[in-house]
Amino acid sequence: MKLLVLSKDERRMLQEMGIFHPHPRTRMRAQGILRLSHGLTLQQTADEFMVHLTSVEQWWQRWDKLGLAGLYEGHHTGWPKKWASRRRQALGELAQHRRRWAKNGLCLYHLPPYSPELNRIEIRWEL
């Protein structure tokens, strides 16, 4: 394994990113690259940050290929949106009608997933 050599400016930038960057993963990657430049092995760095060895290898490869930009998060596909655009639009229209409903005595309330105080039978079960 070759030693990762950083310039003085790169080292200073990584130190600042490792402390002040708003995203924890980017901070961790910056600190990991610094550790690698101090001579730690990939496995030692992975153990120190409690990540998989391949993660540290990817940090190094992205640093080698992209430099500072390689430390940032890539695009994550994630889960599909909970609400389709039609449903979001329908909810928006419902929200616009709230004032009119309030005049007629109707209100929408958000209920938590479990609320025994709002389910009368559960109050009886406690007795």
JOTA-V813011 format. One record per residue. PSI is psi in degrees with one decimal (NA if undefined). NEAR is the number of other ideal C-beta (glycine too) atoms within 12 Angstrom. D_LAST is the distance of its C-alpha to the last C-alpha in Angstrom with 2 decimals. Layout:
# JOTA-V813011
psi=PSI near=NEAR d_last=D_LAST
psi=PSI near=NEAR d_last=D_LAST
This chain:
# JOTA-V813011
psi=128.2 near=14 d_last=69.66
psi=152.9 near=11 d_last=71.50
psi=136.6 near=12 d_last=70.58
psi=117.3 near=27 d_last=68.97
psi=126.6 near=15 d_last=71.27
psi=146.4 near=25 d_last=70.08
psi=167.8 near=13 d_last=72.22
psi=-41.1 near=11 d_last=71.62
psi=-41.0 near=12 d_last=70.20
psi=-43.1 near=21 d_last=67.86
psi=-44.5 near=23 d_last=66.62
psi=-43.4 near=16 d_last=66.02
psi=-42.0 near=23 d_last=64.21
psi=-37.4 near=35 d_last=61.96
psi=-43.5 near=22 d_last=61.16
psi=-43.4 near=18 d_last=60.16
psi=-39.1 near=30 d_last=58.13
psi=-16.8 near=26 d_last=56.41
psi=-44.4 near=17 d_last=55.17
psi=-8.6 near=15 d_last=54.90
psi=139.8 near=22 d_last=54.17
psi=-20.1 near=11 d_last=50.86
psi=122.9 near=15 d_last=49.87
psi=-37.1 near=16 d_last=48.80
psi=-38.1 near=23 d_last=50.35
psi=-39.6 near=27 d_last=53.66
psi=-44.5 near=24 d_last=53.61
psi=-42.5 near=28 d_last=53.02
psi=-42.6 near=36 d_last=55.86
psi=-44.1 near=36 d_last=58.23
psi=-35.6 near=31 d_last=57.48
psi=-42.9 near=39 d_last=57.93
psi=-39.1 near=39 d_last=61.34
psi=-43.3 near=32 d_last=62.34
psi=-41.1 near=31 d_last=61.36
psi=-35.9 near=34 d_last=63.44
psi=-19.3 near=27 d_last=66.36
psi=-1.2 near=20 d_last=66.14
psi=1.2 near=16 d_last=66.87
psi=148.1 near=23 d_last=63.47
psi=168.6 near=21 d_last=63.25
psi=-43.7 near=28 d_last=60.94
psi=-40.9 near=19 d_last=58.80
psi=-41.1 near=18 d_last=58.66
psi=-42.3 near=32 d_last=57.61
psi=-42.5 near=24 d_last=54.95
psi=-40.4 near=17 d_last=53.59
psi=-38.7 near=20 d_last=53.64
psi=2.7 near=28 d_last=51.63
psi=49.4 near=12 d_last=49.44
psi=169.2 near=23 d_last=50.58
psi=150.4 near=15 d_last=52.37
psi=-40.2 near=20 d_last=56.12
psi=-28.7 near=13 d_last=56.79
psi=-45.5 near=22 d_last=55.02
psi=-38.9 near=32 d_last=57.50
psi=-41.4 near=21 d_last=60.35
psi=-38.2 near=25 d_last=59.33
psi=-47.8 near=36 d_last=59.22
psi=-47.1 near=33 d_last=62.76
psi=-43.3 near=20 d_last=64.03
psi=-35.6 near=24 d_last=62.64
psi=-43.9 near=30 d_last=64.11
psi=-36.5 near=20 d_last=67.41
psi=-44.3 near=13 d_last=67.48
psi=-9.1 near=17 d_last=65.90
psi=-139.7 near=20 d_last=66.00
psi=-37.6 near=25 d_last=63.50
psi=-23.5 near=15 d_last=62.18
psi=-12.2 near=23 d_last=61.13
psi=-15.9 near=33 d_last=58.37
psi=157.1 near=21 d_last=56.39
psi=140.8 near=18 d_last=53.64
psi=-178.3 near=14 d_last=54.83
psi=132.9 near=6 d_last=53.21
psi=131.8 near=7 d_last=49.97
psi=-42.2 near=7 d_last=49.11
psi=-170.5 near=8 d_last=45.37
psi=156.3 near=6 d_last=42.83
psi=156.6 near=8 d_last=43.62
psi=144.0 near=11 d_last=42.39
psi=-39.5 near=10 d_last=38.89
psi=128.7 near=12 d_last=40.10
psi=160.8 near=11 d_last=43.40
psi=-34.7 near=12 d_last=45.71
psi=-42.0 near=11 d_last=45.15
psi=-40.1 near=13 d_last=41.40
psi=-40.3 near=14 d_last=41.92
psi=-42.3 near=13 d_last=44.36
psi=-40.5 near=14 d_last=41.98
psi=-37.8 near=17 d_last=39.24
psi=-41.3 near=14 d_last=41.90
psi=-39.5 near=13 d_last=42.81
psi=-41.4 near=16 d_last=39.20
psi=-32.7 near=15 d_last=38.98
psi=-26.8 near=12 d_last=42.17
psi=0.2 near=17 d_last=40.69
psi=-41.9 near=17 d_last=37.72
psi=-44.2 near=13 d_last=39.55
psi=-40.7 near=14 d_last=40.38
psi=-39.2 near=14 d_last=36.83
psi=-36.5 near=12 d_last=35.58
psi=-29.6 near=10 d_last=38.04
psi=6.9 near=10 d_last=36.45
psi=14.2 near=7 d_last=32.88
psi=136.2 near=13 d_last=32.00
psi=146.2 near=13 d_last=30.76
psi=131.5 near=13 d_last=30.13
psi=140.4 near=9 d_last=27.41
psi=125.7 near=8 d_last=27.17
psi=138.3 near=11 d_last=23.73
psi=161.8 near=10 d_last=23.09
psi=-31.3 near=8 d_last=22.72
psi=115.6 near=9 d_last=19.00
psi=84.7 near=13 d_last=17.00
psi=-27.1 near=15 d_last=13.25
psi=-17.1 near=12 d_last=13.24
psi=-2.6 near=14 d_last=15.72
psi=104.8 near=15 d_last=14.01
psi=-35.1 near=12 d_last=11.75
psi=-32.1 near=11 d_last=10.36
psi=-30.7 near=13 d_last=9.14
psi=-40.1 near=12 d_last=7.10
psi=-36.1 near=9 d_last=5.44
psi=-29.7 near=9 d_last=5.47
psi=-26.3 near=10 d_last=3.80
psi=NA near=7 d_last=0.00
